Structures are given as structure tokens and as C-alpha cells.
Amino acid sequence: MRKLNIIFCLLTAGIFVLACEKKGQEGQQDTTKKDTIAKGEPAAFAVDTAQSIIKWKGKKVTGSHNGTIKIQSGELKTMGNVLVGGSIIIDMNSIANEDIKDKKDNAKLIGHLKDTSFFGVNQYPTATFEITDIQPGPDGKDIINGNLTLKGKAEKISVTAENKIDGDKAKSKGSAVLDRTKWNVRFGSKKFGGMGPDNFIYDEIEMEFEIVANKK
């Protein structure tokens, strides 16, 4: 009986040692995998400018106008299925209006938006947005923080977006509200005199965007 007890104890000890070694090896593999992901290079996706667009809407006391603006170029960066960075260049010359049907009135508004009263497109033909960090947001969306450079001035902004990475394609769709006066776009602003007490243009510009990018 004593010999049987000794054999049983030896077998138990052997099984315990083997289990500990296996667990240690698995832990080492998990650590190595995490280190590989952490040290890996982000995947780059080139923005498809034909499928990507920015929509804008500006309001005044007497109504509103809306339109689009094109993305000139850009890049999104991912780690696995997570968006981690990127930047875009916006073509300010592509500003278009969608609600004014009369061609002359439409052209008049676009000319006004392009001149020095608003965006000074001749001097500043492009704007840029560069992501600085991304945080979890509501309803499974992300809060993308970054710097928007407009009229030569960089300001921090945050946009709410739904980001999807599926194989060789990345998509980012979201919205933001910008205070145009931060970039010295002050025409018609109530804070800077407006166009009369009952006739002014609101400072907030509503933006919606959809960006599609293909893996390089």
C-alpha cells in the first residue's frame, strides 16, 4: 500500500509539472503575439476620391444652403480591423451648391464662398485634416480627434464616425459641427457684427463625410 501511495504521488506531481509548463508556454505565446501586434506596422489604405465626399450645410436667419466638397487625396491607417490614423487633403476649389437651381444665383454664392470673405480659395486652395487619436464613442462609433488646417490655420476638431475595415477596403462615415470663426471665416457672423440684428449667418457649419479607401 505504501508503494502505491508513492507511485500515485509521483504521477500527480508529474502531471502538475507538465500542466504548469504548458500553461507557461501558452502565456509566452500570447505575450509574443501581443508584442508582434504592438510592434507591427499599420496597413495603409489610399482614399478613393471618386467614391469619397464631404457634404456641408450652412444656415442663416432667412434659410440655409447645402452642397458638397471633394477630397483631393488621402490615406487611412489600420491595425488589424481598427482605424488608428490617417489624413486627407480637401480641394477647396471643388465647393459646390446643391439647393440653388438658378445657375446665376448658384454661381454667385460659390464665388462668394471662394473669395476672401469666406475661404480665400485663391490663396488657400486646399485644407487638410490629420488624425491625432481615436477614442471609443457612443453606439459603437468612434470619436476621431485631429487637426483641421483651413485658411492656413490649424485647429483641433472632433468628429463622430462609424469605421469599418473589411479586407482590402476601409470606410469611414460620420459627421461634425464646426465653428467657422475659429478659422477667421467671420462674414455675416453675429459675433462680429452680422448683417444687421435680424439678418446674420450662423457660425456653425454642419458637415457629413463618407470616405472609402483601398489597401495599397
Beta strands, then each sheet from edge to edge (+ up, - down):
strand 1: 43-47
strand 2: 53-60
strand 3: 63-79
strand 4: 82-97
strand 5: 126-136
strand 6: 142-150
strand 7: 153-166
strand 8: 169-179
strand 9: 201-215
sheet 1: 1+ 3- 2+ 9- 8+ 7- 6+ 5- 4+
end
